[in-house]
């Protein structure tokens, strides 16, 4: 749910203000409610509307399916290209295209990014009843893990580790989202899951406090300050080439939780959305809200910088991407 706020203090383009006044902006999330993408979408929706000229309500809508591919393909091929539809971008948006993954019906370079709420550190963990308590355990025994689909990091991170780092994860696909996977974990149907560290600290603080989960590894370019002893994915390859390939997987973490819009949005509306996002990330009420709830936010990244990150990802040499593709099992 989103709230409408008072008019922004800065002068607005009259045409942009006239377009947004009295309408809603849909913020689409490609997962079910409750995970990291949904958390940050609803966070942004609290304040974004008051910084967009015309003060539209910003309404979060969930469109889960196929590891967010359903939403991403829809955004590219079917969504209105007028600036009234924005979305939480899957962090593997560009990597999946570079890998030529099946089902991709978009050109990541044509999307227009609005801004990054936060980079992402993700973790793979097992429930306290699992015999797999460390990464070394995962190399010694088969560990049953839940995942949402082949284009989701919940699947391909683990598949890559099996190929390049010697783990023995058995991955069960088909869970609609992280919430359903966690329920299956608690019921003993799977042993573990993967999730954003920021949302886990909010959603599952009691698990961490009570030792209900074992953190096996983290996915980022650098270790999180509050997980100094949890290994990085890129540290685990059996050779330098393997470690380089595993580092590619962490590139999506730099994209993190970012807001994107469709190709073809008029330039003045894109500029207004980017300016509104920047103001949202400085919004005092929103900053106070995140501090009170210990939600990690920032450092933000602007839309133009994210556009450049996508271009860089799409330009990886073919031999590197071939190793990554093999690691994923494609």
N, C-alpha and C positions, 0 to 999 in steps of 0.2 A: 504494500500500500504506500502511496506517496502523498505528500502534503503540498499545498500551494502556499506560497509565502508572499510577503510584500514585494513591491517592485524593486529591482536592483538600483543601486545608486548611480551607476555609470550611464552615460547617454547611449541610447540604442538606435540602431538602424531602423527607421520607421517601417520599412518593408518587412524586415525580419520580425519586428515586434507585432506587426499586423498578422503575420503568418501564424505565430505561436499563441497569440492572445485567444483565450477561450477554448483551447484544445488540449489534448493530452499528448505527451510523449511516451511511447512504450519503450521500456528497457527490458529487452528479452534476455533470458538466461537459459542456456542449453542443458541445464541439469534440474533435478527435482529440488524443492526447497530444503534448506538445512546444511548445505555444504559451503565451501569457501567462495565459489562464484556467487551463490545466492546471498551470502552474508555481505559481500562488498557491493553487490548491486543494490541491495536495500539500504545500505549505508549511504551510497551516493544519492539515491532517490530521496533521502530525507532533506537534502539541501539544494540539489541541482536546479530544481524548478524556479527557485527564487532568484537565481542568477541568470536565467535565460530571459531575454527580452520577451515581454508578453506574459511571463510567469505561468507557463503551462504546468499542469500537474504531471508528475513523472510517475508512471505506474509500472511496477515490476510484473512481468509475465514469464512463467516458466514454460519451456518447450523442450523437454528432455527427449533423448533418443540417440542411439548409435554413437555414444561417446561424444555428444554435442554436434555430430555431423549433420543431424536433421536440422538443427537450428541454423548452422552456418551456411548450408546449402540454400535454405529458405531465405536467409538474409541477403544472399548474393543474387538469387534468381527470381524471388517472388516479392520481397518486401518493397514497400513504396520508397522511392529514392528522393524524398523531399525533405529529409531532416527530422521527420516525426517518429522515426524508428531508429533506436540505438540498441546496442547489445553489449554484454560482457563477452569479450573475445576469448575463445579457447586459447590457452597459452601455446598450444602446438599448431596453431593455425598455419604458420608458414612452414614449419618443419614437415608437416604432413604433405603439403604440396611439393616440397623439395624431394620428398621420398616417393612421390607419385603413388601415394596410398590409394587403395580402391575406394570408390564412392566419392572422391573429391570432385565437386562440381562448382568450383570457384577459383578465382585468381586472387591470392592473398594480397598481391601488390596493388589491386584495384580498390580494396577497402580503404576507408579513411579513418585513421585513429584520432580519438579525441583526447585521451590522456590515460595515464597509468595511476591507479589508486595506490598500489603497492607492488613491489616485487614479491615473488613467491618462494618460500622455502617449504618443500613438501617432505613428508616422512612416510616411511613404511613401518608398520608396527604389527605386532601380534598380541592376541588376548592373553591374559595371565595364565590361562589353562594350557596354552600351547607349549609343547616341548621345545619349540624354537624360540630362544630368548635373545640370541645374538646373531649377527651375520654369519659367523662361523657355523652355528647350528644350521642355518639355512643352506650352507654348502654341504653339510653332512647328511641331512635328511630331507625328504620331500615335505614341503609345507604348503598346505592348501590355502590359497588366497582368493579373495573376491575382487571382481573388476566389472566395469560397466560395458566396455566394448573395445574392439581392436584399435580404434583411433583415440582411446583415452589413455592418459598417462598411468592410470591405475592398472592397465594391462601392459603397455609396451615398455615401461620402466623395468618391470619384473622380467619380461621376456628378454630384454637386452642384458640384464644381469645374469640370466641363465646362460646366455650365449657367450658373454665376454668376461664374466667374473666367477663362473663356476657354481652359481647357486642352483638350487633344485626346486624352485617354486612351481607348484601346479596351480594354474590360473583358471578360475571358473568365471566365465563371462556372463553377461546378461542381467546384472543388477541395475535397476533404473538410476540409482544414485548412491552416494556415500552413506546416506542414512539407512537405506535398505541393506547395504553390505554390512554395516555395523550391527544391525539387528541379527543378521545371519551369523556373524562372528560371535555374538553373545549367546546365540542358541547352539553353537558348536557345529554349525554347518560348514563354516570356513574358519581358518585360524587367524586371519589377519586382513588388513586393508591398507590403503594409502590415502593420505589426506593432507591438505594444507596445514602447516604448523600453526599459523595464526588463528585459523578457525578452530583447530583442535584445542588450543589453549582457552578458547571461549566456550565452545560447545561441550567439551569433554574435560573440563578442569578437574572434575572429581576423579576421573580415571587416572589422571597424572598424579594427583595428590595422593590417591590410595594405591598406586602401583598396579593398576589394573591392566596396563599395557606395557609391552617391551618395545622400545624404539630401536629398530635395526639399522636404519641408515637415513640420510637426508639428501635431498636433491636441490642443489644450488651451486653457484660458482664459488661461494665461500661458506665456511661453517657458520651457523647462526651463533651469536654470542651466548645464548642460553642453552646450546647443545654442543659444547666444545668437544665432547668425547664421542659423539655420534658420527661415524664416517660419512664422507661424501661419496656419491655414486662414482664420480670421476677419479677417485683414489683407488678404485677396486679392480680396474682392468688388469689382465694378466700380462699385458705388454704395453709399450708406449702407444702403439696404434690403437689398441683396445681402449686405453684411457682417453685418447683424443676423441674417439667415437662416442664414448660415454659422456664426454664433456659437451658434445653437440646436444645431447638430450637436455642438458641444463640451460641451454640458450632460451628455451621457452620460459624458464623461471624468471629470466630478466624481463620478459614481456609481462609476466605476472598477471595481475587482475586489472585489465585494461578495458576501457570503453571504446567501442568502434561504431562506425555507422556505415551505411551502404555506399557503394560507388555512386558517383553522379550527383551527390548532394550539392546544391548551389553553393558557390564559394562563400558568399556572405553568411549563409546559415552555418556552414562548417566553421567559419571563423567565430561566429557567435557561440556555438557549442563548445569550442575549445576555450574561449575566454570564460565561459560560464563554468567549465570544469576547473580551470585554474583558480577561479574565485571560490569554488566549492572546497577545494583543497586548502584554502586559507580561512574558511568559514569558522568563526569563533565558537558558535554553538555546536557545530559538527565536531570540531577538535575536542571540545569539552566532553561530548558524548563518547568519543572513542577513548579518551583517557579514563573516564569513569568505568568503562567496561573492559579496559585492558585490550582493546583491539589495535593490532599493529596497523599503522597507516603510513604511507610514504616510505622512502622519498618519492615524490611524484615525478612523472616523466611526461613531457609534452607530446602532443599528437605528431608533430613533425619528426621528433626523435624516434617515436615508435614506427612511423613510416620507414625511416632509415634502417631500423633494426630488422624489419621485415625484408627489406631489400638485401641486407647483408646475409640473412639466413637463406634466402633464395639463391645466393651466389656461392655457396659452399662447393668446393671441387667435387666432381663426380666420384672420385675414388673414396673420399671421406663419406659421402652419402651412401655409397655402395656398402661400406662396412656397417653404417648405421642401419641400413635397410636389412642387411643380413641378420644383424643383431635382433631386430624386431621380429624376425621370422617371416617377413614378407616374401 
